[in-house]
Amino acid sequence: MDNYFYEFQARLAGYSLVAGVDEAGRGPLAGPVVAAAVILPKDIALDGVRDSKKMSERAREGAFPLIERGAIDISLAVVSPKEIDRINILQATRKAMKQAVLALDPQPDYLLIDGIYPIDLLIHQRCIIKGDELSLTISAASVMAKVYRDRIMYSFHELYPRYGFSSNKGYGTPKHTEAITQYGPCFIHRLTFRGVLK
């Protein structure tokens, strides 16, 4: 399927500012969840941009400035581990997505969202399972969210090197869970997540 199919459909229906929305960091044991919202111009070509999970770190880092330069607007929103523990990861993800969309200028008139959960906004929207594979605009958002979150985790590695955040990005690798067992959780661990909660 052409990865601009959903954007084309939205424009055919009369919408002009189509934003793709995706997140990074739902599954890790540590760190924030990050959402990105991206509005791309109509005829942009972003060679090599696809689902961020299927790109190497180097490819994502190379794509990040291309998307920044080419987009009409981009916004990122971060929800902290403490807030994730307070409201749960699903609600934290939806909150980050909503904040990212609200920060866009101009405001979109149509949203393409990765996954099955709509955003609590009065904007026409379409949820797409595996949207980060099927829509270029969502792919761009997935890259922005992933790169931005990885950079946050590199910063946290400087503060808490014993957990290996530079390599595991907060995910529950064997070495990471060993470190939690040995040292206990740190300030950025999600205390309600299995693997952290004892």
C-alpha positions as CSV (number, residue, x, y, z in Angstrom):
1,M,0.0,0.0,0.0
2,D,1.2,3.5,-0.8
3,N,2.3,5.1,2.4
4,Y,0.5,8.4,1.6
5,F,-2.8,6.6,1.0
6,Y,-4.5,7.8,4.2
7,E,-3.3,11.4,3.8
8,F,-4.6,11.4,0.2
9,Q,-8.0,10.1,1.4
10,A,-8.2,12.8,4.0
11,R,-7.4,15.5,1.4
12,L,-9.9,14.0,-1.0
13,A,-12.5,14.5,1.8
14,G,-11.6,18.2,2.0
15,Y,-9.1,18.3,4.9
16,S,-5.9,20.3,4.3
17,L,-3.8,20.1,7.4
18,V,-3.3,16.4,8.2
19,A,-1.2,15.6,11.3
20,G,0.3,12.2,12.1
21,V,0.5,11.3,15.8
22,D,2.6,8.6,17.5
23,E,4.4,7.8,20.7
24,A,7.6,6.2,22.0
25,G,8.1,4.6,25.3
26,R,5.0,2.8,26.3
27,G,6.8,-0.4,27.3
28,P,9.9,0.5,29.2
29,L,10.4,0.2,32.9
30,A,12.0,3.7,33.1
31,G,11.8,7.1,31.6
32,P,8.9,9.2,30.1
33,V,6.5,8.5,27.4
34,V,7.0,10.9,24.4
35,A,4.4,11.8,21.8
36,A,5.0,13.6,18.5
37,A,2.6,15.3,16.2
38,V,3.7,16.1,12.6
39,I,2.1,18.0,9.8
40,L,3.7,17.4,6.4
41,P,3.2,19.3,3.2
42,K,1.3,17.7,0.4
43,D,4.0,16.5,-1.9
44,I,6.9,15.8,0.4
45,A,9.3,12.9,-0.2
46,L,11.0,11.5,2.9
47,D,13.1,8.6,1.5
48,G,13.9,6.0,4.0
49,V,11.4,7.2,6.6
50,R,9.2,4.4,7.9
51,D,8.2,2.9,11.2
52,S,11.0,4.0,13.6
53,K,11.2,0.5,15.1
54,K,12.3,-0.8,11.6
55,M,15.0,1.9,11.2
56,S,18.5,1.8,12.7
57,E,19.4,4.4,15.2
58,R,21.7,6.0,12.7
59,A,18.9,6.1,10.1
60,R,16.5,7.7,12.6
61,E,19.1,10.3,13.6
62,G,19.6,11.1,9.9
63,A,15.9,11.4,9.3
64,F,15.2,13.6,12.3
65,P,16.6,16.9,10.7
66,L,15.0,16.0,7.3
67,I,11.6,15.8,8.9
68,E,12.3,19.0,10.9
69,R,13.2,20.9,7.8
70,G,10.4,19.5,5.6
71,A,7.4,19.6,8.0
72,I,4.9,22.4,8.2
73,D,5.1,22.0,12.0
74,I,6.2,19.4,14.6
75,S,5.5,19.3,18.3
76,L,6.6,16.9,21.0
77,A,5.1,16.2,24.4
78,V,6.6,14.4,27.4
79,V,4.8,12.8,30.3
80,S,6.9,11.8,33.3
81,P,7.3,8.4,34.9
82,K,5.7,9.8,38.1
83,E,2.6,10.8,36.0
84,I,2.6,7.4,34.3
85,D,2.4,5.8,37.7
86,R,-0.3,8.2,38.8
87,I,-2.7,7.8,35.8
88,N,-1.4,4.6,34.0
89,I,0.5,4.2,30.8
90,L,-2.5,4.3,28.5
91,Q,-3.8,7.5,29.9
92,A,-0.3,9.0,30.0
93,T,0.1,8.2,26.3
94,R,-3.2,9.7,25.4
95,K,-2.4,12.8,27.4
96,A,1.0,13.2,25.7
97,M,-0.6,12.8,22.2
98,K,-3.3,15.4,23.1
99,Q,-0.6,17.9,24.3
100,A,1.4,17.3,21.2
101,V,-1.5,18.0,18.9
102,L,-2.6,21.1,20.9
103,A,0.9,22.6,20.5
104,L,0.9,22.4,16.7
105,D,0.7,25.7,14.8
106,P,-1.3,25.8,12.6
107,Q,-3.8,23.5,14.2
108,P,-4.6,20.4,12.1
109,D,-8.1,19.7,10.8
110,Y,-7.5,15.9,10.6
111,L,-5.5,13.4,12.7
112,L,-4.0,10.1,11.7
113,I,-3.2,8.3,14.9
114,D,-1.1,5.1,15.4
115,G,-3.1,2.5,17.2
116,I,-6.7,2.1,18.3
117,Y,-7.3,4.9,20.8
118,P,-8.7,8.3,19.6
119,I,-7.5,11.5,21.2
120,D,-9.9,13.5,23.3
121,L,-10.2,16.5,20.9
122,L,-12.8,17.8,18.6
123,I,-10.8,17.2,15.5
124,H,-11.7,14.6,12.8
125,Q,-9.4,11.7,13.3
126,R,-8.6,8.2,12.1
127,C,-6.9,5.5,14.2
128,I,-4.8,3.1,12.2
129,I,-3.4,-0.2,13.5
130,K,0.2,-0.4,12.5
131,G,-0.2,3.2,11.3
132,D,3.6,3.8,11.7
133,E,4.1,1.3,8.9
134,L,1.2,2.5,6.7
135,S,1.2,6.3,6.8
136,L,4.2,8.5,6.1
137,T,3.0,11.2,8.4
138,I,2.7,8.8,11.3
139,S,6.1,7.3,10.4
140,A,7.5,10.8,10.6
141,A,5.9,11.3,14.1
142,S,7.3,7.9,15.2
143,V,10.8,8.9,14.3
144,M,10.6,12.3,16.0
145,A,9.2,10.7,19.2
146,K,11.7,7.9,19.3
147,V,14.8,10.0,18.6
148,Y,13.7,12.7,21.2
149,R,13.0,10.0,23.8
150,D,16.3,8.3,23.1
151,R,18.1,11.6,23.7
152,I,16.3,12.0,27.0
153,M,17.4,8.5,28.0
154,Y,21.1,9.3,27.1
155,S,20.9,12.3,29.4
156,F,19.5,10.1,32.2
157,H,22.3,7.6,31.6
158,E,24.7,10.4,32.7
159,L,22.9,10.7,36.0
160,Y,22.2,7.0,36.6
161,P,24.9,5.1,34.7
162,R,24.5,1.8,36.7
163,Y,21.2,1.0,34.9
164,G,22.6,1.2,31.3
165,F,20.0,3.6,30.0
166,S,22.2,4.5,27.0
167,S,21.9,1.0,25.6
168,N,18.5,-0.3,27.0
169,K,16.6,3.1,26.8
170,G,14.7,2.0,29.9
171,Y,13.5,-1.3,28.5
172,G,13.6,-4.4,30.8
173,T,16.7,-6.1,29.5
174,P,18.3,-8.8,31.7
175,K,21.1,-6.4,32.7
176,H,18.6,-3.6,33.5
177,T,16.5,-5.9,35.7
178,E,19.6,-7.2,37.4
179,A,20.6,-3.6,38.2
180,I,17.1,-2.9,39.6
181,T,17.4,-6.0,41.8
182,Q,20.9,-4.9,43.0
183,Y,20.4,-1.2,43.5
184,G,16.7,-0.7,43.6
185,P,14.7,1.7,41.4
186,C,15.9,5.2,40.7
187,F,14.0,8.5,40.3
188,I,12.9,7.7,36.7
189,H,11.7,4.2,37.2
190,R,8.0,3.4,36.7
191,L,7.2,2.0,40.2
192,T,3.8,0.5,39.1
193,F,5.4,-1.6,36.3
194,R,6.1,-5.3,36.7
195,G,9.8,-5.7,36.8
196,V,10.2,-2.7,39.0
197,L,7.5,-3.3,41.5
198,K,8.6,-6.0,44.0
